[in-house]
Amino acid sequence: MKRLSVITTGGTIAEIRKDGQVERHLTAAELLDRSQINIPDVFCHDLYALNSSDMQGGHLISLAQAVILELQNEDRLGIVVTTGTNTLEEVAIFLHTLSTAVGGFAIPVVITGAMRSASTYRCDGPNNLTNALNAASNPALAGVTVVFGGRVHAGWNVVKSRPDRLNAFSNLSSRWPSRSLQSLARDEEDNKSQPTKAFGPPPVMANIASVSNNHGLSLDALLRAMDQPLATVPIVPTYLGVNSQAFPESLSEASDALVIAALGDGQLPEQLLRDIDEVRRRLPVVVALQLQVSKDAWTSRLAHLGGVRVQTAPMTIVRAPARLVRIVTLVEFALKWHARP
């Protein structure tokens, strides 16, 4: 009989608070005890116990390794990852981008968390974990999803947009809306003989790090690619009054790439364009958006960003939040470095 796996990384879902301070984090076994589902013989892996705001690149590497090892276990039915909500969408796009490198994960990898700590009256963690375990048991949800507040989101299509509500997450692209657990159950009932995927495929992402075709890697190769530190890719914000000091020489010298969070739908102040062109001679630069939600999220285009007075070479603009574009870039660099002879 195949088993589910729960990997914990900390976050509000596991926090026991006293006098406003985190006293400890619940283990995976304790979280399961508090859930509303009785699933025998779940494999528990307490990876680390962090506030998600404190996660670093090394923590993503550890999580990737843990997930890949679970995927290599033929005894696994599905995997649930619990984490904090402040960086949950970054964890989701990280795991999703890894999945595209191997042509998609063969079993469900479900990410969840909570808005209320485990010691809070009527905390939402147990219900979210119960729903995540049910989703991880559904073969139609193979791949990376986020289960939160009674909704199932594609892992590439989620953003925290309502921090004051229990259903805190919404979709980046309205073309692929989240689904309720009830609608998924009806789909499964209607298509017993030929289950359908709950979500369509994601839009094509920009090949930000100039990676050669790495799709179709084995899990072993992906695990080896994750056996190294992640690239250094800072985000440079733009805003009213920004000047050329946004691109200090020390920043570009210490970086493998830059992600620029542009204004509006990809606009940049003209006074920065020459500086950006200079930086692009030394390292890759990609332009992302500060907008959180877009009908055409994760599509990209080449565009001249200069006005009448300044014309630069075309740059790639990715319609997604800069911090998510950065995560994709980190994975692509890891694959690129792994592919070096």
SERO-4910 file (N, C-alpha, C, O; in steps of 0.05 Angstrom, whole numbers):
BEGIN
 pado doro    nc1    nc2    nc3   cac1   cac2   cac3    cc1    cc2    cc3    oc1    oc2    oc3
  Met    A     17    -24      0      0      0      0     18     25      0     36     27     16
  Lys    A     12     44    -18     28     68    -20     21     88      3     -2     88     13
  Arg    A     41    103     11     37    121     34     40    150     26     53    157      7
  Leu    A     27    167     42     31    196     39     55    204     56     63    191     75
  Ser    A     67    227     48     89    238     63     83    267     70     73    282     54
  Val    A     90    275     95     87    303    103    115    314    111    129    303    128
  Ile    A    123    335     98    148    349    103    142    376    116    128    392    104
  Thr    A    152    381    140    147    406    153    171    424    152    194    415    154
  Thr    A    166    450    149    187    470    149    182    493    169    198    512    170
  Gly    A    162    490    185    155    511    204    131    528    195    113    517    183
  Gly    A    132    553    201    110    571    193     88    572    214     88    558    233
  Thr    A     69    590    209     47    595    228     31    569    233     21    566    256
  Ile    A     28    552    214     12    528    217     23    511    240      7    496    252
  Ala    A     49    513    247     61    496    267     68    511    293     78    499    312
  Glu    A     62    537    294     71    553    316     53    550    341     29    552    340
  Ile    A     66    545    363     53    547    390     63    573    403     87    575    408
  Arg    A     45    591    407     53    617    418     45    620    447     25    610    456
  Lys    A     61    635    462     56    642    489     65    671    494     88    677    489
  Asp    A     47    687    504     53    715    509     63    729    484     82    745    486
  Gly    A     52    722    461     59    735    437     85    725    424     92    735    403
  Gln    A     98    706    436    123    695    425    120    666    417    104    651    429
  Val    A    135    658    397    135    630    388    150    613    409    174    617    413
  Glu    A    136    595    422    148    578    442    161    554    430    183    545    438
  Arg    A    148    542    410    158    519    395    142    515    370    121    527    366
  His    A    151    496    353    136    488    329    127    459    332    142    442    342
  Leu    A    103    454    324     93    426    324    108    409    303    116    419    282
  Thr    A    111    384    310    123    365    291    102    356    271     78    362    274
  Ala    A    111    342    250     92    332    230     72    313    244     48    313    237
  Ala    A     82    296    262     64    277    276     43    292    292     20    284    293
  Glu    A     51    314    305     32    329    321     12    343    303    -12    345    310
  Leu    A     21    353    280      2    366    262    -18    346    252    -42    352    249
  Leu    A     -9    321    246    -28    300    237    -48    294    258    -71    289    252
  Asp    A    -39    293    283    -58    287    305    -80    308    307   -102    301    316
  Arg    A    -74    332    300    -94    354    301   -111    356    276   -131    370    276
  Ser    A   -104    342    255   -119    343    230   -145    328    234   -149    313    253
  Gln    A   -163    332    214   -190    320    216   -192    295    198   -214    288    188
  Ile    A   -170    281    194   -170    258    177   -153    236    189   -133    242    202
  Asn    A   -162    212    186   -147    189    197   -135    173    174   -148    156    163
  Ile    A   -110    179    168    -95    165    147    -73    149    161    -55    161    173
  Pro    A    -73    123    159    -53    107    172    -26    109    159    -24    112    134
  Asp    A     -5    106    175     22    102    164     31    124    146     42    119    124
  Val    A     28    149    155     39    172    140     68    176    148     75    176    171
  Phe    A     86    180    128    114    184    133    118    214    141    109    231    126
  Cys    A    131    219    164    134    246    174    164    254    172    181    239    180
  His    A    169    277    161    196    288    158    196    317    168    186    335    154
  Asp    A    208    321    192    210    349    202    237    360    192    258    355    203
  Leu    A    235    376    171    259    385    157    272    408    172    296    407    178
  Tyr    A    257    429    178    266    450    196    241    465    206    219    460    197
  Ala    A    245    483    226    223    497    238    230    527    238    244    537    256
  Leu    A    220    541    217    227    569    213    202    586    209    182    576    199
  Asn    A    204    611    216    186    631    205    194    634    175    218    637    169
  Ser    A    175    632    157    182    632    128    197    657    119    211    656     99
  Ser    A    194    679    134    209    703    127    239    699    131    255    714    120
  Asp    A    247    679    146    275    674    151    287    653    132    310    646    135
  Met    A    271    643    113    282    623     95    303    634     77    301    657     68
  Gln    A    324    619     72    346    627     54    348    606     32    334    586     31
  Gly    A    366    612     13    370    594     -9    377    565     -1    368    546    -13
  Gly    A    393    563     21    400    536     30    376    520     40    376    496     37
  His    A    356    534     50    331    520     59    316    510     35    305    488     36
  Leu    A    316    525     13    303    516    -11    317    491    -23    304    472    -32
  Ile    A    343    492    -21    359    468    -31    352    444    -14    347    422    -25
  Ser    A    351    447     13    344    424     30    316    414     24    312    389     24
  Leu    A    297    432     20    270    424     13    269    409    -13    256    388    -16
  Ala    A    283    420    -33    284    406    -59    295    378    -57    284    359    -68
  Gln    A    316    375    -42    328    349    -39    309    329    -25    306    306    -33
  Ala    A    295    339     -4    276    322     10    253    314     -8    245    291     -7
  Val    A    242    332    -24    220    326    -41    229    306    -63    214    287    -69
  Ile    A    252    311    -75    262    293    -96    266    265    -85    259    245    -99
  Leu    A    277    262    -62    281    236    -50    255    222    -45    252    198    -49
  Glu    A    235    237    -37    208    225    -34    196    216    -61    184    195    -63
  Leu    A    201    233    -81    191    226   -108    204    200   -119    192    186   -134
  Gln    A    228    196   -110    243    172   -120    233    146   -105    239    124   -114
  Asn    A    218    150    -84    207    127    -69    181    117    -82    161    131    -82
  Glu    A    182     94    -94    159     83   -108    135     77    -89    113     72    -98
  Asp    A    141     79    -63    120     73    -44    103     98    -38     84     96    -23
  Arg    A    110    121    -50     96    146    -43     71    150    -61     72    147    -85
  Leu    A     49    157    -48     24    164    -61     23    194    -67     14    202    -89
  Gly    A     33    210    -49     33    239    -52     49    252    -29     55    238    -10
  Ile    A     56    277    -33     73    291    -14     59    317     -6     49    332    -23
  Val    A     59    323     20     48    349     31     72    364     43     87    352     59
  Val    A     75    389     36     95    407     48     81    429     63     64    443     52
  Thr    A     87    431     89     76    454    105     97    475    108    120    469    113
  Thr    A     88    500    104    107    523    106     92    548    114     68    548    116
  Gly    A    107    569    118     96    595    125     85    609    101     94    604     78
  Thr    A     65    627    105     51    639     83     66    663     71     61    671     48
  Asn    A     86    674     85     99    698     75    115    692     50    118    710     32
  Thr    A    126    668     48    141    661     24    130    636     11    144    622     -5
  Leu    A    105    629     17     93    604      6     93    604    -24     99    583    -36
  Glu    A     86    626    -37     85    626    -66    113    623    -79    115    613   -101
  Glu    A    134    632    -64    161    628    -74    169    598    -72    182    587    -91
  Val    A    161    585    -51    165    556    -48    150    542    -70    161    523    -82
  Ala    A    126    550    -76    109    537    -96    122    540   -124    123    520   -139
  Ile    A    130    564   -132    141    567   -159    168    553   -161    176    544   -182
  Phe    A    183    552   -139    209    538   -138    204    508   -144    217    497   -162
  Leu    A    186    495   -130    181    467   -135    168    462   -162    174    442   -175
  His    A    151    481   -171    139    478   -197    160    479   -219    160    463   -238
  Thr    A    179    498   -217    200    501   -237    218    476   -238    227    467   -259
  Leu    A    223    464   -214    238    439   -213    222    417   -228    234    401   -242
  Ser    A    196    417   -224    180    396   -237    181    398   -267    180    377   -281
  Thr    A    182    422   -278    183    425   -307    209    413   -318    210    405   -341
  Ala    A    230    413   -302    256    403   -311    255    373   -316    271    362   -331
  Val    A    237    359   -302    235    330   -305    209    322   -320    201    299   -320
  Gly    A    197    342   -333    173    336   -348    148    333   -331    129    321   -340
  Gly    A    149    343   -306    127    342   -288    130    320   -267    140    298   -273
  Phe    A    122    326   -243    123    305   -222    100    285   -226     78    292   -233
  Ala    A    106    260   -221     87    238   -226     66    236   -205     45    223   -210
  Ile    A     70    247   -182     50    246   -160     45    274   -150     60    292   -156
  Pro    A     23    278   -134     18    304   -124     38    314   -103     47    298    -86
  Val    A     47    339   -106     63    353    -86     47    377    -78     44    396    -93
  Val    A     36    376    -54     16    396    -45     28    413    -22     39    403     -3
  Ile    A     26    439    -25     37    458     -6     14    471      9     -6    479     -3
  Thr    A     17    473     35     -4    486     51      8    500     75     32    498     81
  Gly    A     -8    515     90      1    530    113    -24    539    128    -45    527    127
  Ala    A    -21    561    143    -43    572    159    -39    601    164    -17    611    163
  Met    A    -61    615    168    -61    643    176    -61    648    206    -54    669    216
  Arg    A    -71    628    220    -72    629    249    -54    608    261    -53    586    252
  Ser    A    -40    616    282    -22    597    295    -37    573    307    -61    575    312
  Ala    A    -22    552    312    -34    527    322    -45    530    350    -62    514    358
  Ser    A    -37    550    365    -47    555    392    -70    574    392    -80    582    414
  Thr    A    -79    583    369   -101    602    367   -128    588    367   -131    567    355
  Tyr    A   -148    600    380   -175    589    379   -185    589    350   -182    608    336
  Arg    A   -196    566    342   -207    562    315   -185    567    294   -190    580    273
  Cys    A   -162    556    298   -140    558    279   -147    543    253   -162    523    254
  Asp    A   -137    553    231   -144    541    205   -125    520    196   -130    507    175
  Gly    A   -103    515    210    -83    496    202    -94    467    199    -89    455    178
  Pro    A   -108    457    219   -118    429    216   -136    425    192   -133    404    179
  Asn    A   -153    444    186   -170    440    162   -154    442    136   -159    427    118
  Asn    A   -135    461    135   -118    463    111   -102    437    107    -99    428     85
  Leu    A    -91    426    129    -75    402    127    -92    378    118    -84    362    102
  Thr    A   -117    377    129   -135    355    121   -141    357     91   -140    336     77
  Asn    A   -146    381     81   -152    384     53   -127    378     36   -129    366     14
  Ala    A   -104    386     46    -79    380     31    -74    350     29    -65    340      8
  Leu    A    -79    335     51    -75    306     51    -95    293     31    -87    275     17
  Asn    A   -119    303     30   -139    292     11   -130    298    -17   -132    281    -35
  Ala    A   -120    322    -22   -110    329    -49    -86    312    -57    -84    304    -80
  Ala    A    -68    307    -38    -44    291    -44    -52    262    -49    -35    248    -61
  Ser    A    -75    254    -42    -84    227    -48    -98    224    -75   -105    202    -83
  Asn    A   -101    247    -89   -115    247   -115    -95    247   -138    -82    267   -142
  Pro    A    -93    225   -153    -74    224   -175    -78    245   -196    -60    252   -211
  Ala    A   -103    255   -199   -109    276   -219    -95    302   -213    -93    319   -230
  Leu    A    -84    305   -188    -70    329   -180    -40    325   -181    -26    340   -167
  Ala    A    -30    306   -197     -1    303   -200     11    329   -208      1    343   -226
  Gly    A     34    336   -196     47    362   -200     46    378   -175     41    367   -153
  Val    A     52    403   -177     54    421   -153     28    438   -151     21    452   -170
  Thr    A     15    436   -128     -9    452   -123     -6    465    -95     10    456    -79
  Val    A    -22    485    -91    -25    498    -65    -54    494    -56    -72    501    -70
  Val    A    -58    483    -32    -85    479    -21    -87    497      3    -72    494     23
  Phe    A   -107    515      2   -109    535     24   -137    547     23   -148    554      3
  Gly    A   -149    548     47   -175    560     50   -197    547     33   -215    560     23
  Gly    A   -195    521     30   -215    506     15   -212    507    -16   -229    497    -30
  Arg    A   -190    519    -25   -185    522    -54   -159    507    -62   -141    505    -45
  Val    A   -159    498    -87   -135    485    -98   -124    503   -120   -138    509   -140
  His    A    -99    512   -118    -87    530   -137    -64    515   -151    -50    499   -139
  Ala    A    -60    520   -177    -36    510   -190    -12    524   -177    -13    547   -170
  Gly    A     10    509   -174     33    519   -160     46    543   -173     60    558   -159
  Trp    A     43    546   -199     54    569   -214     36    593   -214     43    614   -225
  Asn    A     12    591   -202     -9    610   -206    -21    620   -180    -45    622   -178
  Val    A     -4    625   -160    -14    632   -134      2    656   -123     26    658   -127
  Val    A    -12    673   -108      1    696    -95    -15    703    -70    -40    702    -71
  Lys    A     -2    711    -49    -15    719    -25    -25    748    -29     -9    766    -30
  Ser    A    -51    751    -30    -62    777    -36    -81    788    -15    -88    811    -15
  Arg    A    -89    771      4   -108    779     25    -98    770     53   -108    751     64
  Pro    A    -78    784     63    -65    775     89    -84    777    113    -76    767    135
  Asp    A   -107    789    110   -126    792    132   -148    771    131   -167    772    147
  Arg    A   -146    752    112   -167    732    110   -156    704    110   -132    700    105
  Leu    A   -173    684    118   -164    657    119   -159    645     91   -142    628     88
  Asn    A   -174    654     71   -168    647     43   -150    669     31   -159    685     15
  Ala    A   -125    669     40   -107    691     35    -96    691      7    -84    711     -1
  Phe    A    -99    670     -8    -85    667    -34   -105    670    -57   -128    661    -56
  Ser    A    -95    682    -79   -110    684   -103    -93    677   -127    -70    669   -123
  Asn    A   -103    679   -151    -89    671   -175    -74    694   -188    -84    716   -189
  Leu    A    -51    688   -199    -37    707   -215    -51    711   -242    -54    733   -252
  Ser    A    -60    689   -254    -73    689   -280   -102    681   -277   -108    659   -267
  Ser    A   -120    698   -286   -148    692   -285   -156    671   -306   -179    660   -305
  Arg    A   -138    665   -324   -144    644   -344   -146    616   -332   -160    599   -342
  Trp    A   -132    612   -309   -132    586   -296   -140    590   -267   -123    588   -249
  Pro    A   -166    594   -261   -174    599   -234   -171    575   -216   -170    552   -225
  Ser    A   -169    581   -190   -167    559   -171   -194    543   -171   -214    553   -181
  Arg    A   -193    520   -159   -217    502   -158   -224    496   -129   -206    494   -112
  Ser    A   -249    493   -124   -257    484    -97   -253    454    -95   -254    440   -115
  Leu    A   -249    445    -71   -246    416    -67   -271    401    -75   -269    379    -85
  Gln    A   -294    414    -72   -319    401    -79   -321    397   -110   -330    376   -119
  Ser    A   -312    417   -125   -314    414   -154   -295    393   -164   -301    379   -183
  Leu    A   -271    391   -151   -253    370   -159   -264    342   -153   -261    324   -169
  Ala    A   -278    340   -130   -290    314   -123   -312    307   -144   -314    283   -151
  Arg    A   -327    327   -153   -348    321   -173   -335    312   -199   -344    294   -213
  Asp    A   -313    326   -207   -299    318   -231   -289    289   -230   -292    274   -249
  Glu    A   -279    282   -206   -268    255   -203   -291    235   -205   -288    213   -216
  Glu    A   -314    242   -193   -337    224   -194   -347    221   -223   -355    199   -231
  Asp    A   -347    243   -238   -357    242   -266   -338    229   -285   -346    220   -307
  Asn    A   -313    227   -278   -292    217   -296   -277    194   -284   -252    193   -285
  Lys    A   -291    175   -271   -278    154   -257   -260    137   -275   -238    129   -267
  Ser    A   -269    132   -299   -253    115   -316   -230    129   -329   -210    116   -337
  Gln    A   -231    156   -332   -210    170   -345   -207    198   -331   -216    218   -341
  Pro    A   -194    198   -308   -191    223   -292   -177    244   -308   -157    238   -323
  Thr    A   -186    269   -306   -173    291   -320   -157    308   -301   -162    308   -276
  Lys    A   -137    322   -311   -121    340   -295   -138    363   -286   -156    373   -301
  Ala    A   -134    372   -262   -150    394   -251   -144    421   -263   -161    439   -263
  Phe    A   -119    424   -273   -111    450   -284    -98    446   -311    -86    425   -316
  Gly    A   -100    466   -328    -86    465   -353    -56    470   -349    -48    477   -327
  Pro    A    -41    468   -370    -12    472   -368     -6    501   -364    -21    518   -373
  Pro    A     16    508   -351     23    536   -347     32    549   -373     41    535   -391
  Pro    A     30    575   -375     42    588   -398     72    584   -400     84    576   -380
  Val    A     83    588   -424    112    584   -427    127    606   -413    121    630   -416
  Met    A    146    598   -396    162    618   -382    186    626   -399    195    611   -416
  Ala    A    196    650   -394    220    659   -408    244    643   -399    246    635   -375
  Asn    A    261    637   -418    286    623   -411    306    642   -401    325    650   -415
  Ile    A    302    651   -375    315    674   -365    346    671   -364    360    690   -370
  Ala    A    355    648   -356    384    645   -352    398    633   -377    420    623   -375
  Ser    A    384    634   -400    396    624   -425    404    594   -422    425    586   -430
  Val    A    386    579   -410    391    551   -405    385    535   -430    364    539   -442
  Ser    A    403    517   -437    396    499   -459    374    480   -450    367    480   -426
  Asn    A    362    466   -468    339    449   -462    345    429   -440    358    408   -446
  Asn    A    335    434   -416    340    416   -394    315    399   -387    316    383   -369
  His    A    293    404   -401    269    389   -395    274    359   -401    287    352   -421
  Gly    A    263    342   -385    267    314   -388    290    303   -372    299    280   -377
  Leu    A    300    319   -353    321    308   -335    309    286   -318    285    284   -313
  Ser    A    326    268   -309    318    247   -290    317    260   -262    329    281   -258
  Leu    A    304    246   -244    304    256   -216    332    255   -204    339    272   -189
  Asp    A    348    235   -212    376    234   -203    391    258   -212    406    270   -196
  Ala    A    388    266   -237    402    290   -248    392    315   -234    408    333   -228
  Leu    A    366    317   -228    355    340   -214    366    342   -186    372    363   -176
  Leu    A    369    319   -173    381    318   -146    409    328   -146    418    343   -129
  Arg    A    424    320   -167    452    329   -169    453    360   -174    471    373   -164
  Ala    A    434    370   -190    433    399   -195    427    415   -170    435    438   -168
  Met    A    414    402   -151    408    416   -126    429    412   -105    426    421    -82
  Asp    A    452    400   -112    473    396    -93    494    418    -95    518    412    -97
  Gln    A    485    443    -95    503    466    -97    488    491    -88    463    491    -89
  Pro    A    502    511    -80    488    536    -72    473    548    -96    481    545   -119
  Leu    A    452    562    -90    437    576   -110    452    601   -120    469    611   -106
  Ala    A    444    611   -143    457    635   -154    450    659   -137    432    659   -121
  Thr    A    465    681   -142    460    706   -129    444    724   -149    456    733   -169
  Val    A    419    728   -143    402    743   -162    386    764   -146    364    758   -137
  Pro    A    396    788   -142    381    808   -127    359    820   -144    359    819   -169
  Ile    A    339    832   -131    318    847   -144    323    877   -141    328    886   -118
  Val    A    322    891   -163    325    920   -162    298    933   -166    286    930   -187
  Pro    A    288    948   -146    261    960   -149    263    986   -165    284   1000   -164
  Thr    A    242    994   -178    240   1020   -190    216   1035   -176    197   1022   -168
  Tyr    A    218   1061   -175    198   1077   -161    202   1106   -168    223   1113   -180
  Leu    A    183   1123   -161    185   1151   -167    210   1163   -153    214   1160   -129
  Gly    A    227   1175   -169    252   1187   -158    276   1169   -159    297   1177   -150
  Val    A    274   1144   -169    297   1126   -170    318   1138   -188    312   1152   -208
  Asn    A    343   1133   -181    365   1144   -197    386   1122   -203    381   1099   -196
  Ser    A    408   1129   -215    427   1109   -224    441   1095   -201    454   1075   -205
  Gln    A    437   1105   -176    449   1092   -153    436   1065   -148    445   1049   -132
  Ala    A    414   1060   -162    400   1034   -160    418   1011   -171    413    988   -165
  Phe    A    438   1018   -187    455    998   -199    484   1003   -191    501   1008   -209
  Pro    A    491   1001   -166    519   1005   -159    536    983   -171    527    960   -174
  Glu    A    561    989   -177    578    970   -190    583    945   -173    585    923   -183
  Ser    A    583    949   -146    587    926   -128    564    907   -131    569    882   -127
  Leu    A    540    916   -136    517    899   -139    520    880   -163    516    856   -160
  Ser    A    526    891   -186    528    875   -210    552    857   -209    551    835   -220
  Glu    A    574    866   -196    598    849   -195    594    824   -178    606    803   -183
  Ala    A    577    826   -157    572    804   -139    549    786   -147    542    768   -132
  Ser    A    536    792   -170    512    778   -178    516    761   -202    533    766   -219
  Asp    A    498    741   -204    498    724   -229    478    735   -249    480    729   -272
  Ala    A    458    749   -239    437    762   -256    423    782   -239    425    783   -215
  Leu    A    407    799   -252    391    819   -239    362    816   -248    357    811   -272
  Val    A    343    819   -230    315    822   -237    306    850   -230    310    859   -207
  Ile    A    295    864   -249    286    891   -244    256    892   -242    242    882   -260
  Ala    A    246    902   -220    217    905   -216    208    931   -228    212    952   -216
  Ala    A    196    930   -252    190    953   -267    163    966   -258    149    954   -242
  Leu    A    158    989   -268    133   1003   -262    112    994   -281    118    986   -304
  Gly    A     87    996   -273     65    990   -291     67    964   -305     71    943   -292
  Asp    A     65    964   -331     65    940   -347     93    936   -360     95    926   -382
  Gly    A    114    945   -345    141    941   -355    156    966   -362    175    966   -377
  Gln    A    147    989   -351    160   1014   -357    183   1019   -338    182   1012   -314
  Leu    A    204   1032   -348    227   1039   -332    234   1069   -338    231   1078   -360
  Pro    A    243   1083   -317    251   1111   -321    274   1113   -341    292   1097   -340
  Glu    A    272   1132   -359    292   1135   -380    320   1138   -369    339   1128   -381
  Gln    A    322   1151   -346    349   1157   -336    363   1131   -327    388   1131   -323
  Leu    A    348   1109   -324    360   1084   -316    368   1067   -339    384   1048   -336
  Leu    A    358   1072   -363    361   1054   -385    390   1051   -394    399   1028   -399
  Arg    A    405   1072   -394    433   1070   -402    449   1054   -381    466   1038   -388
  Asp    A    442   1058   -356    455   1042   -334    448   1012   -338    466    995   -334
  Ile    A    423   1006   -344    415    979   -348    430    966   -372    440    944   -370
  Asp    A    433    981   -394    447    971   -417    476    965   -410    487    945   -419
  Glu    A    488    981   -393    516    977   -384    518    951   -368    536    935   -371
  Val    A    499    947   -349    498    923   -333    495    898   -350    507    878   -344
  Arg    A    478    900   -371    472    877   -388    497    867   -403    497    844   -413
  Arg    A    517    883   -405    542    874   -418    557    854   -400    574    840   -410
  Arg    A    550    854   -374    565    837   -355    549    813   -345    560    793   -339
  Leu    A    522    816   -344    506    794   -333    478    796   -344    469    817   -353
  Pro    A    462    774   -343    435    774   -352    417    793   -335    420    794   -311
  Val    A    399    807   -349    379    824   -335    352    817   -346    348    815   -370
  Val    A    333    813   -329    305    808   -337    287    828   -323    292    835   -300
  Val    A    267    838   -337    248    857   -326    223    843   -318    211    828   -334
  Ala    A    215    847   -293    190    835   -282    171    858   -274    178    881   -277
  Leu    A    148    850   -265    128    870   -258    125    873   -228    131    854   -213
  Gln    A    115    895   -219    107    898   -191     78    892   -187     69    888   -164
  Leu    A     62    890   -209     35    882   -207     33    853   -198     50    837   -205
  Gln    A     13    846   -182     11    819   -172     -6    801   -189     -1    777   -192
  Val    A    -26    812   -202    -45    795   -216    -48    805   -245    -50    829   -250
  Ser    A    -48    787   -263    -50    794   -292    -64    771   -306    -59    748   -300
  Lys    A    -80    778   -326    -94    758   -342    -74    740   -356    -79    716   -360
  Asp    A    -52    752   -364    -32    738   -380     -7    732   -364     15    733   -375
  Ala    A    -10    726   -338     13    720   -321     31    698   -333     21    679   -344
  Trp    A     57    703   -330     78    684   -338     81    683   -369     96    666   -379
  Thr    A     69    701   -383     76    705   -411     99    725   -412    103    740   -393
  Ser    A    113    726   -434    136    744   -436    137    757   -464    125    746   -482
  Arg    A    151    779   -466    154    792   -492    180    807   -492    192    814   -472
  Leu    A    190    811   -516    213    828   -520    203    856   -527    185    859   -543
  Ala    A    215    876   -515    206    903   -520    228    923   -517    247    919   -501
  His    A    226    945   -532    244    968   -528    232    985   -505    209    993   -506
  Leu    A    247    988   -484    237   1002   -461    243   1032   -461    233   1047   -445
  Gly    A    260   1041   -480    267   1069   -481    245   1086   -494    228   1076   -508
  Gly    A    246   1112   -489    228   1131   -501    241   1142   -527    258   1129   -539
  Val    A    232   1165   -535    242   1177   -560    271   1183   -558    286   1180   -577
  Arg    A    280   1192   -534    308   1200   -531    327   1177   -525    351   1180   -531
  Val    A    317   1155   -515    334   1133   -507    324   1108   -519    301   1100   -514
  Gln    A    339   1095   -536    331   1069   -547    352   1048   -539    375   1050   -547
  Thr    A    343   1028   -524    361   1007   -516    355    982   -533    336    981   -548
  Ala    A    372    962   -531    366    936   -543    342    924   -529    337    930   -506
  Pro    A    326    908   -544    302    896   -532    309    880   -507    329    867   -505
  Met    A    291    881   -487    294    866   -463    269    849   -458    247    856   -467
  Thr    A    273    826   -445    251    808   -439    235    819   -415    247    824   -394
  Ile    A    209    822   -418    192    829   -396    174    805   -390    160    795   -407
  Val    A    175    797   -365    159    774   -356    136    784   -339    140    799   -320
  Arg    A    112    777   -346     88    786   -332     84    769   -307     66    752   -306
  Ala    A     99    775   -287     97    761   -261    112    778   -241    129    793   -248
  Pro    A    105    775   -215    119    790   -194    149    784   -194    157    761   -199
  Ala    A    165    804   -189    194    802   -190    205    780   -172    223    766   -180
  Arg    A    194    777   -148    205    757   -130    200    728   -140    215    710   -133
  Leu    A    179    724   -156    174    698   -167    191    693   -192    202    671   -196
  Val    A    195    714   -208    213    712   -231    242    706   -221    256    691   -233
  Arg    A    249    718   -198    276    712   -187    279    683   -180    300    671   -186
  Ile    A    258    670   -169    260    642   -161    263    624   -186    279    606   -186
  Val    A    248    631   -208    252    616   -233    281    618   -242    293    599   -251
  Thr    A    292    643   -240    319    647   -249    339    630   -233    358    620   -244
  Leu    A    334    628   -207    352    612   -190    352    583   -199    374    571   -201
  Val    A    329    572   -205    328    544   -214    341    541   -241    356    522   -245
  Glu    A    336    560   -259    348    557   -285    378    559   -284    392    545   -300
  Phe    A    389    576   -267    418    576   -264    429    550   -253    450    540   -261
  Ala    A    414    538   -233    423    513   -222    424    491   -244    443    475   -245
  Leu    A    405    491   -262    404    472   -284    426    478   -304    439    460   -315
  Lys    A    431    504   -309    452    512   -327    479    503   -317    495    492   -332
  Trp    A    485    508   -292    511    500   -280    514    470   -280    536    460   -284
  His    A    492    456   -275    493    427   -274    500    416   -302    513    395   -304
  Ala    A    491    430   -323    495    421   -351    523    427   -361    531    419   -383
  Arg    A    539    442   -345    566    448   -354    583    422   -358    581    403   -342
  Pro    A    599    421   -378    616    397   -382    637    395   -361    653    376   -361
***
